[in-house]
Amino acid sequence: MPVKYIPYYPNTVQGQAILDNITRTRRILRYRDNDKVYERIQRGMPYYELEKIESVIPLNPPLLKGESDRREQGEFKNMLIRGECISACAYLKDKNIKVDLVYIDAPFASGADYAKKVYLRKNPKVAEAIAQAEEEFELEELRAFEEKMYGDIWNKEDYLNWMYENLTAIKSVMSETGSIYVHLDWHIGHYVKVLMDEVFGEDNFRNEIIWHYFMGASSVNTFGRKHNTIFFYSNGDEYIFNRADIGVAYNPETIARAKRGEARYSVDAKEMEKNGKNPGDVWDIWDDVNPIQGNAIENVDYATQKPEALLERIIKASSNEGMVIADLFGGSGVTAKVAHDSKRKFIHCDVGINSIQTTRDRLVAAGAEFDIYDIQDGVSLFRNPVQTMDKMKSLITGLKNEDALDSFWEGGIQDSKLGLVPVYIPNLLDHSTKVLDIPLINRIINEAMPDLPDGTKQVIVFYVDIENESELKKFISEYNATGIDIVLRDLKSILDDVVINDEIDYKMKKSKTGFEVEIKSFTSDRLIQKIDAYNQKKSLNGSKKELFEENSEDEDDSAGSSTENGTGKKKNKFVPIAISKNGLELIELISLDCTSKDGIWKSDCELKIDKNGYVILNGKKTKEFWNAKIVSDKKPLRMKIRNIAGDESVIVL
């Protein structure tokens, strides 16, 4: 349950055009009793407890004057927050933390699923891998499978409701001189522009920025789509815009002509050379930086990653050193990284554990100091909300999709006595459904249940949190006129039963240089199940493809032999992913805490194995393969191991 609700008064700006088909966070409850209409219910942002998971202090931080005093005085510290944007805003507002600049690269309502490639590492116990320590492995040689990170599949009205709620929450924590940049594309951007006019006021619209790139979708029937749109709004008339910090170089010939005094050039040549020209609102950022296409310095293998140069221009234009920059759909952590490099403070928020881990590792490498928090809102029960939803559905015995039920119901269970029992599961991306309360149960009773098939005797309603269960059951008893029994069940009790830590066999000994921990074996049932499912799916698809090709060959002898694909090239037959007996290729990161056996984690020594098998030691890249060991100057008290999918296990040494 939320600890409390933080008011933020999401009222429209007077005189603005509005989209009439969305409800704008006002959760309305209306039901009649003797012709009396009960009052509507409105709520603020749900405030949940935050648990500090880790405190990251650079292992070799620069000694700054007054640094120790600053830490003792408890000034603002950079934050990574795992949780929803609106819950993070509730925390910031409650703590009176003001944000000077917001950049959000929110879901685009693109209708696509985004997946993360999970690479197996090189096993340090395999002699052949050690022998190739000087060789760069090609990506094609790496064994990998995919895991869904999030689904960007929305009903348009639901998306706009959700976005409006987030925008109003963000506005409530922005400073008076703050600015916001919202990054979208052609799918939904034009609708969100209307929402931003409504929330921030069209008088505070500053720019529609076109980020143009050269890679992108091509088509023979349309013009190639090769840009995104970024809407820039201020929070008021007074805002920061550092024109001198974002100038781009003039063409040398233009400067030469200005020096010759040609009349058409009114700007002084020295001024041209010093400040450059205004970049305008069309940015060809990928001319200089193209991390997604393989820039090894920036690329962190994150599906929606944006280039640092893009964020550098935004951050330098609309903030000053020491200000607070927030990215509340943080993704790969580019905003936090660039903010740190630009001597700003940062807040990174995302619902996915992979986002938090990717950003953490990126910031460790950059030498940043920050704290990591987890919002205790029930969303982060698994790696991300999409995987949590999928996991929940697989754990509910007998749950299947049913054509007779509309999309409100997740599916149904066939019971020998009751017949079809519809099942409702809350959408973990919609905070208004996470808490089962009277407004939500009223919607279930009066909107969803009357449309159920005739003869339905029972429905099951799952919840993450429940508000005043006794009052809720009383309301059901008084206002459920459908005759259908409503059974309430807690989702957390189902998920808690399946969270099993990975098994780790290790040996620790004192060495000449300190303490050495050797990992003997690593077993992850969750990953093995995932890999087995992947192998089965690929093998099945491969069999179907081969059968199709064989049939094609029977019909046309010119199609090639059974070992060729018609082009003279051999078919690529699927080779199943196999896990070694010791399973060390499933390990991504090892961290040693030499400070405490419990409580907030402090990494005193850590190594990460990149997808090519090379070691990143305390944030510094090396060209060495991992030897299954980690060495620490001080005696380790506990060890954390992260597997390649992001699951973390902690053991006391």
C-alpha positions as CSV (number, residue, x, y, z in Angstrom):
1,M,0.0,0.0,0.0
2,P,1.1,3.6,-0.6
3,V,2.3,5.3,2.6
4,K,0.2,8.3,1.6
5,Y,-0.9,10.3,-1.4
6,I,0.9,13.4,-2.4
7,P,-1.4,16.1,-3.9
8,Y,-0.2,17.7,-7.2
9,Y,-3.4,19.3,-8.5
10,P,-3.3,18.3,-12.2
11,N,-5.5,21.1,-13.5
12,T,-5.6,22.2,-17.1
13,V,-4.1,25.6,-18.1
14,Q,-7.0,27.9,-18.8
15,G,-7.8,28.6,-22.4
16,Q,-5.8,25.6,-23.8
17,A,-7.1,23.1,-26.4
18,I,-7.6,19.8,-24.7
19,L,-8.2,16.2,-25.8
20,D,-11.7,15.3,-24.5
21,N,-11.4,11.6,-24.8
22,I,-9.0,11.1,-21.8
23,T,-9.8,11.2,-18.1
24,R,-6.7,13.1,-16.9
25,T,-5.9,11.2,-13.6
26,R,-9.3,12.0,-12.0
27,R,-10.4,8.6,-10.9
28,I,-14.2,9.0,-10.7
29,L,-16.5,6.9,-8.6
30,R,-20.2,7.4,-9.1
31,Y,-22.8,5.0,-7.8
32,R,-26.4,5.6,-6.8
33,D,-28.3,4.9,-3.6
34,N,-31.9,6.2,-3.4
35,D,-31.2,8.5,-6.3
36,K,-28.3,10.1,-4.5
37,V,-25.0,10.3,-6.5
38,Y,-22.0,9.8,-4.2
39,E,-19.2,12.3,-4.6
40,R,-16.3,11.7,-6.9
41,I,-12.9,10.6,-5.6
42,Q,-9.7,12.2,-6.6
43,R,-6.2,11.1,-5.5
44,G,-2.7,12.5,-5.7
45,M,0.6,10.7,-6.5
46,P,1.1,7.4,-4.5
47,Y,4.0,7.7,-2.1
48,Y,5.7,4.4,-1.3
49,E,8.7,3.6,0.9
50,L,12.1,3.7,-0.8
51,E,14.7,1.1,0.1
52,K,18.3,2.2,-0.4
53,I,20.0,-0.8,-2.1
54,E,23.5,0.4,-2.7
55,S,25.7,3.5,-2.1
56,V,28.3,3.9,-4.8
57,I,31.4,5.9,-4.0
58,P,34.2,6.0,-6.5
59,L,37.0,3.6,-5.5
60,N,39.6,6.2,-6.4
61,P,37.7,9.5,-6.1
62,P,39.4,12.8,-6.8
63,L,40.1,14.7,-3.5
64,L,38.0,17.8,-3.6
65,K,38.1,20.6,-1.1
66,G,35.3,20.3,1.4
67,E,34.2,16.9,-0.1
68,S,34.1,15.1,3.3
69,D,32.1,18.0,4.8
70,R,29.6,17.9,2.0
71,R,28.9,14.2,2.6
72,E,28.5,14.7,6.3
73,Q,26.1,17.7,5.8
74,G,23.8,15.4,3.8
75,E,23.5,17.5,0.6
76,F,21.6,16.2,-2.4
77,K,23.2,13.0,-3.7
78,N,22.7,11.6,-7.2
79,M,20.1,8.9,-7.4
80,L,19.2,5.9,-9.4
81,I,15.6,4.9,-8.6
82,R,13.9,1.7,-9.7
83,G,10.2,2.3,-10.0
84,E,7.6,4.3,-11.9
85,C,8.0,7.9,-12.9
86,I,4.9,9.0,-10.9
87,S,6.1,7.2,-7.7
88,A,9.5,8.8,-8.1
89,C,7.9,12.2,-8.5
90,A,5.9,11.6,-5.3
91,Y,9.1,10.9,-3.4
92,L,10.8,14.0,-4.9
93,K,7.8,16.2,-4.1
94,D,7.6,14.9,-0.5
95,K,11.3,15.6,0.0
96,N,11.0,19.0,-1.6
97,I,13.6,18.1,-4.3
98,K,13.3,20.4,-7.2
99,V,14.5,19.5,-10.7
100,D,16.0,22.1,-13.0
101,L,15.9,20.1,-16.3
102,V,13.9,17.0,-17.3
103,Y,14.6,14.9,-20.4
104,I,12.3,11.9,-21.0
105,D,12.6,9.3,-23.8
106,A,9.3,7.6,-22.9
107,P,7.7,4.8,-24.8
108,F,6.7,5.9,-28.3
109,A,3.4,3.8,-28.5
110,S,5.2,2.2,-31.5
111,G,3.4,-1.1,-31.2
112,A,6.7,-3.0,-30.9
113,D,8.2,-5.2,-28.2
114,Y,11.8,-4.3,-27.1
115,A,14.2,-7.1,-26.2
116,K,17.6,-7.3,-24.7
117,K,20.2,-9.6,-26.2
118,V,21.7,-11.8,-23.4
119,Y,25.2,-12.9,-24.2
120,L,26.9,-15.9,-22.6
121,R,30.4,-15.1,-21.4
122,K,33.6,-16.9,-22.3
123,N,34.1,-19.7,-19.7
124,P,37.4,-19.2,-17.8
125,K,37.7,-22.9,-17.3
126,V,37.9,-23.7,-21.0
127,A,41.5,-23.8,-22.1
128,E,40.7,-22.8,-25.7
129,A,39.2,-19.5,-24.5
130,I,42.2,-18.7,-22.4
131,A,44.5,-19.5,-25.4
132,Q,42.7,-16.8,-27.4
133,A,43.1,-14.1,-24.8
134,E,44.7,-11.7,-27.4
135,E,42.0,-12.3,-30.0
136,E,38.9,-10.1,-30.4
137,F,35.8,-12.3,-30.7
138,E,33.4,-11.5,-33.5
139,L,29.8,-10.9,-32.4
140,E,28.6,-13.7,-34.7
141,E,30.7,-16.2,-32.6
142,L,28.9,-15.2,-29.4
143,R,26.1,-17.3,-28.1
144,A,23.0,-15.2,-27.1
145,F,19.3,-15.3,-26.5
146,E,16.7,-12.5,-26.1
147,E,14.6,-11.4,-23.2
148,K,11.7,-9.0,-23.5
149,M,12.4,-5.7,-21.7
150,Y,9.1,-3.9,-22.2
151,G,6.2,-3.9,-24.6
152,D,5.4,-0.6,-26.3
153,I,2.0,-1.7,-27.3
154,W,-0.8,0.7,-26.2
155,N,-4.4,1.6,-26.7
156,K,-4.0,5.2,-27.8
157,E,-6.4,6.5,-25.1
158,D,-4.7,4.6,-22.4
159,Y,-1.3,5.9,-23.5
160,L,-2.5,9.5,-23.4
161,N,-4.1,9.1,-20.0
162,W,-0.8,7.6,-18.8
163,M,1.3,10.3,-20.4
164,Y,-0.9,13.1,-19.0
165,E,-0.5,11.7,-15.5
166,N,3.3,11.5,-15.9
167,L,3.6,15.0,-17.3
168,T,1.6,16.6,-14.5
169,A,3.6,14.7,-11.9
170,I,6.8,15.9,-13.5
171,K,5.6,19.5,-13.7
172,S,4.9,19.3,-9.9
173,V,8.6,18.7,-9.1
174,M,10.2,21.1,-11.6
175,S,11.8,24.4,-10.4
176,E,10.3,27.7,-11.5
177,T,13.0,28.2,-14.1
178,G,13.0,24.5,-15.1
179,S,12.6,23.1,-18.6
180,I,11.5,19.8,-20.1
181,Y,12.4,17.9,-23.3
182,V,10.1,15.1,-24.4
183,H,11.5,12.8,-27.0
184,L,9.0,11.0,-29.3
185,D,8.4,10.1,-32.9
186,W,5.6,10.1,-35.5
187,H,3.4,7.5,-33.8
188,I,2.1,9.6,-31.0
189,G,4.1,12.9,-30.8
190,H,1.4,15.1,-32.3
191,Y,-1.1,14.1,-29.6
192,V,1.4,14.6,-26.8
193,K,2.2,18.1,-28.1
194,V,-1.5,18.9,-27.4
195,L,-1.1,17.5,-23.9
196,M,2.0,19.5,-23.2
197,D,0.3,22.7,-24.3
198,E,-2.4,21.8,-21.8
199,V,0.0,21.0,-18.9
200,F,2.7,23.6,-19.4
201,G,0.8,26.2,-21.5
202,E,1.3,26.9,-25.2
203,D,3.0,30.2,-24.3
204,N,5.8,28.1,-22.7
205,F,6.4,26.1,-25.8
206,R,9.9,26.8,-27.0
207,N,10.9,24.5,-29.8
208,E,9.9,21.4,-31.8
209,I,13.4,19.9,-32.4
210,I,14.0,17.5,-35.2
211,W,16.7,15.0,-34.5
212,H,17.7,13.8,-38.0
213,Y,19.8,10.7,-38.5
214,F,21.0,8.9,-41.6
215,M,20.3,5.3,-40.6
216,G,16.6,4.4,-40.4
217,A,13.7,2.8,-42.1
218,S,13.6,2.9,-45.9
219,S,10.6,2.2,-48.2
220,V,9.9,2.0,-51.9
221,N,6.4,3.4,-51.3
222,T,7.1,6.3,-48.8
223,F,9.8,8.7,-47.9
224,G,12.3,7.1,-45.5
225,R,11.6,7.8,-41.8
226,K,14.8,9.2,-40.5
227,H,14.0,11.5,-37.6
228,N,12.6,11.8,-34.1
229,T,10.9,14.8,-32.5
230,I,11.8,16.5,-29.2
231,F,9.4,19.0,-27.7
232,F,11.0,21.7,-25.6
233,Y,8.9,23.5,-23.0
234,S,9.8,25.8,-20.1
235,N,7.9,25.8,-16.8
236,G,7.4,29.6,-17.0
237,D,8.5,32.8,-18.6
238,E,11.9,32.7,-16.9
239,Y,14.1,29.8,-17.9
240,I,17.7,28.9,-18.7
241,F,19.0,28.9,-22.2
242,N,22.8,29.1,-22.6
243,R,23.2,30.1,-26.3
244,A,27.0,30.5,-26.0
245,D,27.4,26.9,-24.8
246,I,25.8,25.2,-27.8
247,G,27.2,27.0,-30.8
248,V,28.2,24.9,-33.8
249,A,31.2,25.8,-36.0
250,Y,30.6,28.0,-39.1
251,N,31.9,26.9,-42.4
252,P,35.6,28.2,-42.6
253,E,34.7,29.9,-46.0
254,T,31.9,31.8,-44.2
255,I,34.3,33.1,-41.6
256,A,36.8,34.0,-44.3
257,R,34.1,36.0,-46.1
258,A,33.2,37.8,-42.9
259,K,36.8,38.7,-42.4
260,R,36.9,40.2,-45.9
261,G,34.0,42.4,-44.8
262,E,31.5,41.2,-47.3
263,A,28.2,43.0,-46.6
264,R,25.9,40.0,-46.3
265,Y,27.8,38.8,-43.1
266,S,26.6,41.1,-40.2
267,V,28.2,39.0,-37.5
268,D,31.8,39.8,-36.5
269,A,34.3,37.2,-37.7
270,K,35.8,36.9,-34.2
271,E,32.4,36.4,-32.7
272,M,31.8,33.7,-35.3
273,E,35.0,31.9,-34.3
274,K,34.3,32.3,-30.6
275,N,30.6,31.3,-30.2
276,G,29.7,29.6,-33.5
277,K,26.2,29.7,-34.9
278,N,22.9,28.7,-33.4
279,P,22.3,25.0,-34.2
280,G,18.7,25.7,-35.1
281,D,16.0,23.2,-34.5
282,V,17.1,20.4,-36.9
283,W,20.0,18.5,-35.4
284,D,22.2,16.1,-37.4
285,I,23.8,14.7,-34.2
286,W,24.6,11.3,-35.8
287,D,27.1,13.0,-38.1
288,D,29.5,13.0,-35.1
289,V,28.4,10.2,-32.8
290,N,26.6,7.0,-33.8
291,P,26.7,4.7,-30.7
292,I,23.9,2.5,-31.8
293,Q,25.7,1.6,-35.0
294,G,28.7,0.4,-33.1
295,N,30.6,3.2,-31.4
296,A,32.6,1.1,-28.9
297,I,33.0,3.9,-26.4
298,E,29.3,4.6,-25.9
299,N,27.5,1.5,-27.0
300,V,26.1,-0.4,-24.0
301,D,23.8,-2.8,-25.9
302,Y,20.6,-1.1,-24.8
303,A,17.8,-1.2,-27.4
304,T,16.6,2.4,-27.0
305,Q,20.1,4.0,-26.4
306,K,20.6,7.6,-27.5
307,P,23.9,9.3,-28.3
308,E,25.7,11.3,-25.6
309,A,26.1,14.2,-28.0
310,L,22.3,14.6,-28.2
311,L,22.0,14.9,-24.4
312,E,25.1,17.0,-24.1
313,R,23.5,19.7,-26.3
314,I,20.2,19.6,-24.3
315,I,21.9,19.7,-20.9
316,K,24.4,22.5,-21.8
317,A,21.6,24.6,-23.3
318,S,19.1,24.3,-20.5
319,S,21.1,24.0,-17.2
320,N,24.1,25.2,-15.4
321,E,26.8,23.4,-13.4
322,G,25.5,22.0,-10.1
323,M,21.8,21.9,-11.2
324,V,19.7,18.8,-10.9
325,I,18.9,16.9,-14.2
326,A,16.3,14.1,-14.2
327,D,15.5,11.4,-16.7
328,L,12.4,9.6,-15.4
329,F,12.4,7.0,-18.2
330,G,16.1,6.5,-17.9
331,G,16.8,3.6,-20.2
332,S,20.5,3.2,-20.9
333,G,21.5,6.0,-18.5
334,V,22.9,8.4,-21.1
335,T,21.3,11.5,-19.4
336,A,22.8,10.6,-16.0
337,K,26.2,9.9,-17.6
338,V,26.3,13.2,-19.6
339,A,25.0,15.1,-16.5
340,H,27.8,13.7,-14.4
341,D,30.4,14.5,-17.1
342,S,29.0,18.1,-17.3
343,K,29.3,18.6,-13.5
344,R,25.5,18.4,-13.0
345,K,23.6,16.4,-10.4
346,F,21.3,13.6,-11.7
347,I,18.2,11.5,-11.0
348,H,17.7,8.4,-13.1
349,C,14.5,6.4,-12.8
350,D,13.2,3.3,-14.7
351,V,11.0,0.3,-13.9
352,G,13.4,-2.2,-15.4
353,I,16.3,-3.8,-13.4
354,N,18.4,-4.0,-16.6
355,S,18.2,-0.2,-17.0
356,I,19.3,0.3,-13.4
357,Q,22.2,-2.2,-13.8
358,T,23.3,-0.8,-17.1
359,T,23.3,2.8,-15.8
360,R,25.0,1.7,-12.6
361,D,27.9,0.1,-14.4
362,R,28.1,3.0,-16.8
363,L,28.4,5.5,-14.0
364,V,30.9,3.4,-12.0
365,A,33.1,3.5,-15.1
366,A,32.7,7.3,-15.2
367,G,33.7,7.7,-11.6
368,A,30.3,9.0,-10.4
369,E,29.0,8.9,-6.8
370,F,25.3,8.0,-6.3
371,D,22.8,6.0,-4.3
372,I,20.5,3.3,-5.7
373,Y,16.9,3.0,-4.4
374,D,14.1,0.6,-5.0
375,I,10.5,1.8,-4.7
376,Q,8.5,-0.7,-2.7
377,D,5.4,-0.5,-4.9
378,G,5.1,-4.1,-6.0
379,V,6.1,-3.4,-9.6
380,S,9.7,-4.6,-9.3
381,L,8.8,-8.2,-8.4
382,F,10.8,-9.4,-11.4
383,R,13.3,-8.0,-13.9
384,N,10.7,-5.6,-15.4
385,P,6.9,-5.2,-15.4
386,V,6.5,-7.1,-18.7
387,Q,8.4,-10.1,-17.5
388,T,6.5,-9.9,-14.2
389,M,3.2,-9.9,-16.0
390,D,4.3,-12.9,-18.1
391,K,5.6,-14.7,-15.0
392,M,2.3,-14.1,-13.1
393,K,0.2,-15.5,-15.9
394,S,2.4,-18.6,-16.1
395,L,2.1,-19.2,-12.4
396,I,-1.7,-19.0,-12.2
397,T,-2.8,-22.7,-12.5
398,G,-5.1,-23.3,-15.4
399,L,-5.1,-19.7,-16.7
400,K,-5.7,-19.6,-20.5
401,N,-6.8,-17.0,-23.1
402,E,-10.5,-17.2,-23.7
403,D,-12.1,-15.8,-26.9
404,A,-15.4,-15.3,-25.0
405,L,-13.8,-12.7,-22.7
406,D,-12.9,-9.1,-23.6
407,S,-9.4,-7.6,-23.1
408,F,-10.3,-6.4,-19.6
409,W,-9.8,-10.0,-18.4
410,E,-6.4,-11.6,-18.6
411,G,-8.1,-15.0,-19.4
412,G,-10.1,-17.6,-17.7
413,I,-9.8,-20.9,-15.7
414,Q,-12.1,-23.8,-16.5
415,D,-13.5,-25.2,-13.3
416,S,-15.4,-28.5,-13.2
417,K,-18.1,-27.1,-10.9
418,L,-18.1,-23.4,-11.7
419,G,-17.4,-23.5,-15.5
420,L,-15.4,-20.6,-16.9
421,V,-13.9,-18.4,-14.2
422,P,-12.7,-15.0,-15.6
423,V,-9.4,-13.7,-14.1
424,Y,-8.4,-10.1,-13.7
425,I,-4.7,-9.1,-13.3
426,P,-3.7,-5.5,-12.7
427,N,-1.5,-3.8,-15.3
428,L,1.7,-3.0,-13.6
429,L,2.5,-0.2,-16.0
430,D,-0.7,1.6,-14.8
431,H,-0.4,2.7,-11.2
432,S,-4.1,3.4,-11.0
433,T,-4.8,-0.4,-11.1
434,K,-2.1,-1.5,-8.7
435,V,-4.1,-0.6,-5.6
436,L,-7.4,-2.5,-5.4
437,D,-9.8,0.0,-3.9
438,I,-13.5,1.0,-4.2
439,P,-13.1,3.0,-7.5
440,L,-11.5,0.0,-9.2
441,I,-13.8,-2.6,-7.8
442,N,-16.8,-0.4,-8.8
443,R,-15.4,-0.3,-12.3
444,I,-15.1,-4.1,-12.3
445,I,-18.7,-4.6,-11.0
446,N,-20.4,-2.0,-13.2
447,E,-18.4,-2.0,-16.4
448,A,-16.7,-5.4,-16.8
449,M,-18.9,-8.0,-15.1
450,P,-22.2,-7.2,-16.8
451,D,-20.6,-8.1,-20.2
452,L,-19.5,-11.6,-19.0
453,P,-21.0,-14.6,-20.7
454,D,-24.3,-15.9,-19.4
455,G,-23.9,-18.5,-16.7
456,T,-20.7,-17.0,-15.2
457,K,-20.7,-17.9,-11.5
458,Q,-17.4,-16.5,-10.2
459,V,-14.5,-14.1,-11.1
460,I,-11.0,-13.9,-9.6
461,V,-9.5,-10.5,-9.0
462,F,-5.8,-10.4,-8.3
463,Y,-4.2,-7.4,-6.7
464,V,-0.7,-6.0,-5.9
465,D,-2.0,-3.9,-3.0
466,I,-5.4,-3.6,-1.4
467,E,-6.9,-0.6,0.4
468,N,-9.0,-1.4,3.5
469,E,-10.1,-4.9,2.7
470,S,-13.0,-5.0,5.1
471,E,-14.6,-1.9,3.6
472,L,-13.9,-3.3,0.1
473,K,-15.7,-6.5,0.9
474,K,-18.6,-4.5,2.4
475,F,-18.9,-2.5,-0.8
476,I,-18.9,-5.7,-2.9
477,S,-21.7,-7.1,-0.6
478,E,-23.8,-4.0,-1.0
479,Y,-23.3,-3.0,-4.6
480,N,-22.6,-6.2,-6.5
481,A,-26.0,-6.8,-8.2
482,T,-24.6,-9.2,-10.8
483,G,-25.0,-12.4,-8.7
484,I,-21.4,-13.3,-9.6
485,D,-19.1,-14.2,-6.7
486,I,-15.9,-12.1,-6.5
487,V,-12.8,-13.8,-5.1
488,L,-9.9,-11.5,-4.1
489,R,-6.3,-12.9,-4.3
490,D,-2.8,-11.4,-3.6
491,L,-0.4,-11.6,-6.4
492,K,2.8,-11.2,-4.3
493,S,2.2,-14.5,-2.5
494,I,2.4,-16.3,-5.9
495,L,5.6,-14.6,-7.0
496,D,7.4,-14.8,-3.7
497,D,7.3,-18.6,-4.0
498,V,9.3,-18.7,-7.2
499,V,12.1,-16.3,-6.4
500,I,15.0,-18.7,-6.0
501,N,18.6,-17.5,-5.7
502,D,21.3,-18.9,-8.0
503,E,23.6,-21.5,-6.5
504,I,27.2,-20.5,-6.0
505,D,30.2,-22.7,-5.1
506,Y,33.3,-20.7,-4.2
507,K,36.6,-20.9,-2.3
508,M,38.2,-18.0,-0.4
509,K,41.8,-17.9,0.7
510,K,44.3,-15.3,1.9
511,S,47.0,-14.4,-0.7
512,K,50.1,-12.3,-0.8
513,T,48.2,-9.4,-2.2
514,G,45.1,-9.7,0.0
515,F,42.2,-12.1,-0.3
516,E,41.3,-14.2,-3.3
517,V,37.8,-15.6,-4.0
518,E,37.5,-18.3,-6.7
519,I,34.2,-19.2,-8.2
520,K,34.1,-23.0,-8.6
521,S,30.6,-23.4,-10.1
522,F,27.5,-21.3,-10.8
523,T,24.0,-22.7,-11.3
524,S,20.9,-20.6,-12.3
525,D,17.7,-22.6,-12.7
526,R,15.9,-19.6,-14.1
527,L,18.5,-19.1,-16.8
528,I,18.6,-22.8,-17.7
529,Q,14.8,-22.8,-18.1
530,K,15.0,-19.7,-20.2
531,I,17.7,-21.2,-22.4
532,D,15.9,-24.6,-22.7
533,A,12.8,-22.8,-23.9
534,Y,14.8,-20.7,-26.4
535,N,16.5,-23.9,-27.7
536,Q,13.1,-25.6,-28.1
537,K,11.6,-22.7,-29.9
538,K,14.5,-22.3,-32.3
539,S,14.7,-26.0,-33.0
540,L,11.0,-26.1,-33.8
541,N,11.2,-23.1,-36.1
542,G,14.3,-24.6,-37.7
543,S,12.4,-27.9,-38.4
544,K,9.5,-26.0,-39.9
545,K,11.8,-24.0,-42.1
546,E,13.7,-27.1,-43.3
547,L,10.4,-28.9,-44.1
548,F,9.2,-25.9,-46.1
549,E,12.5,-25.8,-48.0
550,E,12.5,-29.5,-48.7
551,N,9.0,-29.3,-50.1
552,S,10.1,-26.3,-52.3
553,E,13.0,-28.4,-53.6
554,D,10.7,-31.2,-54.5
555,E,8.7,-28.8,-56.6
556,D,11.6,-27.1,-58.2
557,D,14.9,-28.9,-58.6
558,S,16.7,-25.6,-59.3
559,A,16.2,-24.6,-55.7
560,G,19.4,-26.3,-54.6
561,S,20.3,-29.3,-52.5
562,S,19.2,-30.0,-49.0
563,T,22.4,-28.6,-47.8
564,E,22.2,-25.3,-49.7
565,N,19.6,-22.5,-49.8
566,G,19.5,-22.0,-53.6
567,T,22.3,-19.4,-53.6
568,G,25.2,-21.9,-53.3
569,K,25.6,-21.1,-49.6
570,K,25.2,-23.7,-46.8
571,K,22.2,-23.3,-44.6
572,N,22.8,-22.1,-41.1
573,K,21.5,-24.8,-38.9
574,F,20.6,-23.9,-35.4
575,V,23.1,-25.0,-32.8
576,P,21.5,-25.2,-29.3
577,I,23.0,-23.2,-26.5
578,A,24.7,-25.6,-24.1
579,I,25.7,-24.7,-20.6
580,S,29.0,-26.1,-19.2
581,K,29.0,-28.2,-16.0
582,N,30.5,-25.3,-13.9
583,G,28.2,-22.7,-15.5
584,L,30.7,-19.8,-15.2
585,E,29.6,-18.4,-18.6
586,L,26.4,-17.3,-16.9
587,I,28.2,-14.7,-14.7
588,E,28.3,-11.0,-15.7
589,L,29.4,-9.2,-12.5
590,I,31.0,-10.0,-9.1
591,S,31.1,-7.5,-6.3
592,L,32.8,-7.7,-2.9
593,D,31.6,-5.8,0.1
594,C,34.4,-5.5,2.7
595,T,32.5,-3.0,4.9
596,S,29.4,-4.7,6.2
597,K,27.7,-8.2,6.3
598,D,24.2,-6.7,5.9
599,G,22.4,-3.5,5.0
600,I,23.2,-1.1,2.2
601,W,25.6,-2.6,-0.3
602,K,29.0,-0.9,-0.7
603,S,31.2,-2.4,-3.5
604,D,34.9,-2.2,-2.4
605,C,36.0,-4.3,-5.3
606,E,34.2,-5.5,-8.4
607,L,34.8,-7.0,-11.8
608,K,32.5,-7.3,-14.8
609,I,32.9,-9.6,-17.7
610,D,31.9,-7.9,-21.0
611,K,30.2,-9.9,-23.8
612,N,33.6,-10.5,-25.5
613,G,34.8,-12.1,-22.3
614,Y,37.2,-9.2,-21.2
615,V,37.3,-8.0,-17.6
616,I,36.3,-4.6,-16.5
617,L,38.0,-4.2,-13.2
618,N,36.5,-1.5,-10.9
619,G,35.1,0.3,-13.9
620,K,38.3,0.2,-15.9
621,K,38.4,-1.9,-19.2
622,T,41.2,-4.4,-19.7
623,K,42.2,-6.8,-22.4
624,E,42.3,-9.8,-20.0
625,F,40.0,-12.7,-19.8
626,W,38.5,-13.6,-16.4
627,N,40.3,-16.4,-14.6
628,A,37.3,-17.3,-12.3
629,K,38.8,-15.3,-9.5
630,I,38.4,-11.9,-7.8
631,V,41.1,-10.4,-5.5
632,S,40.6,-7.8,-2.8
633,D,43.0,-5.9,-0.6
634,K,40.7,-6.2,2.4
635,K,38.8,-9.2,3.7
636,P,35.4,-9.6,1.9
637,L,32.4,-9.9,4.2
638,R,29.9,-10.7,1.5
639,M,29.7,-11.3,-2.3
640,K,27.2,-10.3,-4.9
641,I,27.0,-12.1,-8.2
642,R,24.9,-10.9,-11.1
643,N,24.0,-13.3,-13.9
644,I,23.8,-12.4,-17.5
645,A,20.1,-11.7,-17.4
646,G,20.3,-9.4,-14.4
647,D,19.4,-11.6,-11.4
648,E,21.6,-10.9,-8.4
649,S,22.4,-13.2,-5.5
650,V,24.2,-12.2,-2.3
651,I,26.1,-14.6,0.0
652,V,27.8,-13.9,3.3
653,L,31.4,-15.1,3.1
